[in-house]
């Protein structure tokens, strides 16, 4: 497909969200931003995927152990098909212990010995809930392994049995089946869709009871989040809609793990097309609760809540406005100054999508006093936060009015933008150069380009832009050349007419040949 290589075309389109904007590029940015936090989330959930028995003398099972002595694998294989129910239970418990206690559980050995089919068959032992529980626990831990190991459980026919047991009278057995299904759904999009197609959602929704113990609701919520995960392909819209009422209820819970996984589930749903975002926007009270959770003292809750709200504001202007109307701006000062760098970065990313909105939304950013905080991030933030702050600034310069751009410049944004021109990141350089060009063009519209040029010269920005004409990246070179040719190629060298100024104060005193002026578009 033909590509428009005109100077600034790509970067300018990237700065916008709606009006003729390159939405796919914006969403690609969101995917790139997601990678680090998704890795972090994966690490956080690994401990939850295996049901590990922590202490030898305190079995994690709420059911009474009948025999503490551990069998060998050979003994298990010879005993598990015994006609003696007690021996069968002991053998099944031994399998579960092997898969629960060891650092490197012998999952493959259990599969190779043909025990998976036997364990799945035990799920049908309705007259022996203790055996069902032990088998479900062992299968849960097998399904916590690799894709091949998870598939072994699925091929043996465990999924429909687990779903049937979601209606079992034993709450411990139900919880274990929820956990097992969460592991299977979390393996990837194929397994997620298979579990959904087997009818998991309706019985799961029936289990949403705020009076249940927090541990039970944590497993339930985590499984819901896995039903919403993975994007290649994303979950079916029918499945998403079916999960939303449960998530709408769970997001009101007080337990931090329940809240965290509910927010992650909502973040997966909103990380999609605008129609998916709208489904969340239409849920009564959910956005307000997400905004409220941005003030949580726990970063594990703030991070997915911020991701969810950030995803919503990547939608159309009305979806962004739905968030702005619920006073999200008041939450941003603390987030932009958060001690956790990843949260600060996410807050800047969210703000960049608000400044890519309408002029009214940009004005809300200004009225809340966020511009000086944003400029401070550009100056003192970690590099990833600076990069997102640069997007926020450039988006404002792309869609803001002359007065709004003037307000941004009055807080000293040009110098930190120029300081970042020494970065090796070509994409960041394009964003910064585009923002600087936007400021110059806005100033030129009201005959104030000269003071901006002075600021650029006095903070060494002009020198850096000139150096970027030698950059190896062709787009960076063209953008730098465009700025030089438009605003610096015909400089007046007459010292009597050159304005004198202070790069920090943004106020300029002209000599007698020109009237006194203050930098203000």
N, C-alpha and C positions, 0 to 999 in steps of 0.2 A: 504494500500500500504506500502511496506517495506520502512523504513526510514534509511538513512545513518546517524549513530550517531557518526562517527569518529570525534575525536577532531578537532574543527575548520571547519568542512565541511559546516555546515549551514551558519556560519558567513562569511566564505570565499566566498561562492556562492553569498551571499546577497550583497557583495561588488561590484559585477560585473554587467555589463549592457548587454553585448552581447555574448562574446566568451564562450559558454557553461554555461552561467550564469542563475541564477534563476530569470527569467524575471518576473514571477508572484509575487515573493516576492518584487521585486523592485516596481512593480505597486501597490502592497498592501501598501507599504510605502507611495506611492504618495497619495493613498486614505486616509490614516491616516493623512497625512500632510494637506489634503484638508479640513478636517472636520471643523477646527476652522475658516478658511476663508469663508467657505460656510455658516456657522452660521452667520458670520458677514455680508455676502452678503444678506442673508435672512432678517436680521434686516434692512439693508439699503433699501430694496425694499418694505417693508411693507407699508410705507407711500404712495408709488406710486400705490398700488393696490386698494385703495379706493379713489374715486374722492370726496374729502371732501370739502364742501363749507365752507370757512373760516370766512367770515364776513356776518352778517345779512343784512347789507345795500348794499353789493356789491355781487350780485349773481355770482357764478363761471361760470354759463352758459353764453356764448356770445350772446344768444338769449334773447329777451326782455321778462321778466317775466310779466304775465298778471295780477297776483293777488298775493300779498305778504302774505295774510292771510293763516295760516296753518290749514288744516283740521285734524280732529281726524280720527282714523282708521275706525270707523263706518261710518263716513261721506264719506270717500274715497270709501269704498266698495259700498255704495249706489249711489255714483255719477259717478264712473269711467265707468259705462256702460250706462250712460245717452245718449240720442239722441242729446243733445246739445254739439256741438264740444268744446265750451268754457269751459263748466263744465268738460268735459273729460280731457281737457288739464290741468285745475286747479287741478283735482284729481291726475293726473299723476305727476305733479310737486310736489304735497304734498307727494306722495310716495317717490319721489327722495329726497326731503328734509329730510324726516324721516331717510332715509338710508345714508344721507350725513352728517348731523350735529351732530347726537347723538354719544356720546362716545361708547355706546353699542347699535348699530343700531338694530331695531326689525326685523331682517332678517327672523327669523323663523315665526314670526307673519304674515309677508307679504306672506310667502309661505303657511302657514296654511289657510289664508283667500282666497287662490286661485287666487291671483293677478298675479302670474308669467305668467300663460297662457295668461292673458289679456295683460300684458305688451309685451309679445312676439308677440302677434297678432298685436299690434300697430306698430311693425317694418315694417309691410306691407303697412302702410298708406303713400304711395308715394306722395299723394297729400297734406300731412301735415308733412313736414320735422321737424317742431318744436316738434310735438308729437313724431315722431320717435326718435328725439334726447333725449327728456326727458325719454322715455321708455328705450332707450339704456343706459343712465346714471344710471337709477335705477337698471337695470339688471347687469350692470358692478359691482355695489356695492354688489349685492346679490352674484355674482360670486367671489367676493373677500373674501368670508367667508370660511366655512368648506367645505370639500369634498362633504358632503351631500347637502349643500346649492348650491354649484356649479353644482352638478348633476341635481338639480331641474331645473336650467336654461337650461341645455343641453337637458333634457327629454322633455322640452316644445318646442323643435325645434329651439332654438335661433341660433345655430352655422351656419347653411346654410344661415340664414337670415343676420346675421352679415357679413358673407363673401360676400354675394350679395351686401350689402350696402357699401362695400369698394370701389365700383365704383359710389357711390352717388355724386351728384354735390355739396352738402354741405360739406366743409372741416371739419367743427366742428362735423358733424355726422360721417364722415369717421374716424376722430380721436377717437371718443368715441367707435366706433365699434372695432378699433384696440386695444384699451385698454381692452374692454370686452374679446376679443379673447385671449389677453395676459394673463388675469386672468385665463381663462379656461385652456389654454395650460400649465400654471404654476402650475396647481393643481397636476400634476404627469404624469408619462409616458403614462398611458392609455388615459388620456384626451389629452395629447400632440399629440399622434398618431391619435386620432380621429379627432382632428382639422386639422391635416396635411392631412389625408385621404379625408377630405371634400374640399380640394383644396385651402387652405389659402395662400400658398407660392407665387404662380404666381401673384395674385392681390397685395400682399404685395410688391413684387419686383417692380411692376409698380409704386408704391408710393414713391420709393426711389428717391427723388429729393433734391439735396443739397440746392436748393433755398427755400425750405420750412422752416417755422419758426422752431427754435431749439426745442420748446416744442413739436411740431408735430413729429419731428425726434426722440426725446427722447422716446416717446411712441412706435413708430415704431421699434426702435432698441431694446427696452426692450422686445417687443413681439417676435422679432427674437431670442433674447437670451433665452426666455422660450421655443421656438421651438427646441432649441439645448440642453436643460437641461435634467437632470435625466439619470441614467445609468442602471436602472433595468426595462426593457431593455433600451439600448441606442437608439437614433433616428435611423431610417432607413438611410442607406447610400444614397439612392436616395434623401431623404429630406435634408440631410447635404449638398450634392452637389448643390442642388437647392438654398440653403441659401447663399452659399459662395460668389457668385458675389455681392450680396447686402452688405455682411459684408466687402468685399474687398473695396467697395466704402465708406461705413460708417466709416471705420477705418481711413480714410483720413480727416474726419471732424475735426473742431477745438473745438466744444463744449465738455466740460469735461464729461458730463453725457452721451452723445452719445458715446464718446470714451470709457468710463468705461464699458457700457453695451455691446458694440461691442467686447471689449477685453474679457469680461466674456463669451460671446457667443463662441469666438474662443478658449478660455480655455476649455470650455465644449467639443468642437469638438476634440481638441488635447488630451483630457484626455481619450484616447481610444487606439485602436490598431494602429499599425504603418501605416496601409493603410489610416486611418483617418488623422493621422499626415501628411502623404504625400500630401493629398489633400490641406492642408494649405501651405505646403512648395512650392507647385507648383503654388500658386497664385502670380502673379507678384507684387512685391513691398510690400507684406503684412509683411513678416518677418522683412524687413528693417524698416518698420513703427513701428512694435512692439518694436524693439530694440531702435528706436528713442524715443518712449514713456517711456522707462525705465528712461529717464532723465527728465521726467515731474516733476514739483514742487508739483503736487497734488498726495498724496498717493492713492486717490480713483482711479486714472488712473494707477499709477505705479503698484499697487497690482495685478490687473487682467492681465496687460501686462506682468509682471514678471511671473505670473502663466502660461500664454500661452507659453512664451519662455521656461520656465522650463519644461513644458510638452513636447515640441518639442525635447529637448535634452535628454529626456528619450527614444527616438526612437533609430534607428540603427545609426551606426557611420556616415553614409552619411547625415542623417538628423541633427545630432549634428553638423557636419561640415558646413552645410548650415547656421547655426546660428553663428558659430565661424567665418566664412568668412565675416560676416557682422559686425565684430568688436564689438561683444557683450562684449568681455573681458574689453574693455575700459570703459564700463558702470558699471562694477562690483565693483571697489574700493568704489565709493560713496554708492552703495547699501549695501555692506558689512559693511559700517560704518554708515548706516542710523539710524536716531534717533528713528524710529518706529521699534520696536522689530520684528513685524511680517514680515516686509520687509527684515530686516537683516536675519531672519531665512529662508525666501524663497530664498534669494540670496545664502545662504550657501547650501540649498537643490539643487538649480540649478547647483552650482559649483560642488557639489558631483556627479552629473550625467555627467558633463564634465570630471572630473578626473576618471570617470569609463570608459572613451572612449579610444581612441588610444593613443599611446605614443606621437604622434604629437600634439594631443589635450592637453595632459598633459603638453607638452613643451610650448604650447601657454599660459597656465596658469602661468607657471614659468616666461616666457619672459615678461608677462604683469606686473610682480611684485606683484602678488596676494598672494604668500605664506606668507610673513610676516603679511599681513592683516588677512589672515585666522588663523594664529597662535594667533594673537591678539584677535580674536573672541573666540578662545578656552580659552584664559586667562580671558578676561573681559566681554564676552558676557553674555546675559541672558541664562538660562539653555537650552531652546529650540533651540536657535541659536548654543550654544555649541554642542548640540547633532548632529545637521546637519553638523557642521564644522568637527566633529569627523568622520562622514561618508565620507566627502570630503577627509580628510587626509588618512583614511584607504583605500579608493578606489584608491588613488594615489599610496600607498604602494603596492597594489595588482597588479596593471597593469603597473606601471612605471618602467623605467630602473634603474639600480643601481645608475647611475649618478643623475637621477631625485629624487630618494629617498634620496640620499646624500644631494641634495640641500634642501630638506624639513627639514632634520635633522639639517642642518647648521643654520636654522632660529630658533632653540631651541624648536622644536615641542614636544620633549620627555617629558619634565617636565610638561607642561599643560596636556598632555595625562595622565601622572601618577597622577596628582592632581585629575583628574576626576574619577580615579579608586575608589574613596570613594563614588561614586554615588550608590543609591539604585536601579537604573534602570538596570535590568539584560541585556536587549538588548544593551544598551549603553556599558556596561562592555564587552560584547562579541565583539563589534565593536572595542573598544580600545585595548583589548588584541590581537585581530587579527592584528591590525595595528602594535603593538609593536613586535609581532612575525615576521611579514613581514620585519620590519626594521632589526631585529636581523639576519634573514636568508639572507637578501641582504648583510649585512655587513660581514657575515660569508663566503659568496662566494668569497670575496676579502681579507679574512684574517683579517678583522677589527671588529670582533664581540666583542673583549675584550674592546675597548673604549666605545662601546654602553653599555656593561654590567656595566662599571664604572659609566656612566651617570645615568643608572637606579638605581644603589646603592646610589649615592650621592643625588639624588632627592627623596629618599625614595620610589622609584617605586618598587624596589625588595621586600621591606617589605610589600607593599600593594598587590603585586602579590602573595606573600606567604600566606597572610591572605585570599585571595580569594580562596585558596585551601579548605577553610572551608565554602565556600558559599553554600547556600541551593539549588541554581540552578545547576543542574548536568553539563550543558554545560559550565557554567562559571568555575566550579571546574576543569573540564577536560582541558579547555583551559589554565588555570593558571598552572596546573600540567604539561602540555606539555611544556610550556616555561621554567619552573624550571628544568625539566628533561633534556631538550635539551641544556640549556646554563648555568645552575648554579649548577647542581648536582655534577660536578667534579671540583669545584673551587680550584685553586692553593692557598694554604694558606701561601706560602713563601713570607713574606713581602718584600724581596729584589727584587722580580720580579714583584710585583704589581705596575701597573702604577699609577701615581699621576696626578690628573687633576682638572679642574675647570668646574663644571656642566654647567655654563653659557657660557663659551667661546668655549666649544667643542674642545679645543686644549689640547693636552696631552704631558707632558715631561716624558719620560721613563728614568730609571736610566742607569748607565754605561753598564749594561748587555745588553741593547737593544738600537738600534739607536733612535735618536729623530724622533718622528712621529707627524704628524698633522692629526686630524680626517678628512679624506676625502677618500671615497670609491674609 
